[in-house]
Amino acid sequence: MRQLRGQERVITANRQTSWAFADAFVAEDEALHGARERARELGLRSVSPGTGAALRLLAGAADAKAVAEIGTGTGVSGIYLLHGMRPDGVLTTVDPEPERQQFARAAFREAGFATNRARFIPGRALDVLPRLADGGYDLVFCDGDRLESLDVLAESLRLLRPGGLVCFEGVFADGRTVDSAAQPAEVLRLRELLRAVRESQELMSTLLPVGDGLLCAVRRG
């Protein structure tokens, strides 16, 4: 990597400070802190506060009543999504590890959500998603196996109503997505995902620089 000089260093430092400020801008309660701590204990990576706030905002803007989440984790992203959804909305969350979903269930309860606000389905995303209803969801949030990204995108488009949103977390891959050095298969798949979403005539997309990168797209009507 070439060494940054003068103004370039200032710009880079300012951007990093701004990103840190954006994450610090979001106040998190005890339920979120607890869910984050459980994720750390399990060696899991949670969405950043900035990413969570973006998901909450998008769910609110979509007036979302039905949201599908791929990758339950310990419930951090789910809490944000539920806070943005309608009071009668239901989050359907999928994860291959039932133990994680038990932690998330407890986190949702601690956050004050009734048990009927979330539907937990254990299993691999590509085994579960085909069983969900066509056009039945306002938003699909994807934070699962990166190698399955393109297949998950196809399933998500089937699930979304016209005007619905699909979001993919972690598309920066800690900077590896734009690194010209040789990269593992999961990073190459993320590049394919970015290209597919950007070039799709069915989607209107943007890439939000929050957390580790949040790829968002609206399904055109």
C-alpha positions, 0 to 999 in steps of 0.5 A: 500500500502506498504511503499516505501524504499530507492531506490524504492522511488528514482525510483518512483520519477524519473519515475514521473519526467520523465513522467512530462518531457515527457508532458512538452516536447510537445509545444502546440499552442494557438488553443490547449490551447483554446480547453483545456480551453473550456474542463476545463470549461465543466468539461471534461478531455482532452488527455495529451500533451504526449498522443496527441503527441503519437497520432500525431506520430502514425497518421503520421507513418501510413500515415493516410488519414482516421481516426475515433475518438470516443469522440470528446470532445472540439477538443484537440485530434482531432487537434493532429490527424489532424496534424499527418494525410496526408494533404488530410486526413479526421477525422471522429469524433463521440460524443453524445453531439453536443455542444462539437462538435461545440467547436471542430469545432471552435478549428479546424478552429482556428488551421488552418484546412479547414472545409472539413478536419473533419466530425462531427457525433453526436450520441452514438458510437455504433449507429454510428460506424456500419454505417461506411465503412468496412476496410475504416480507417487507425486509430481508436482512442477511448476515449468514454464510458469505459463500451462499450470498448469491443463492440467498439473494435469489431467495430474498427477492422471491420473499420480498414484496414490491418495494421491499428491502434486502440488506447484506451485512459485512460486505467490506470483509474488513477491507478485503473486498477492495484489496487487490491481493489474492482473497479467499472464496468468501471474499470473491463471492462478496464481489460477485454479490456486489456486482449482481446487486449493482447491475440488477434491473430489478433492484435499486441499490446503495452501499452504506459505509456503516460497520463492516459495510451494509449493502441495501437494495429496494425491489422495484415494483 
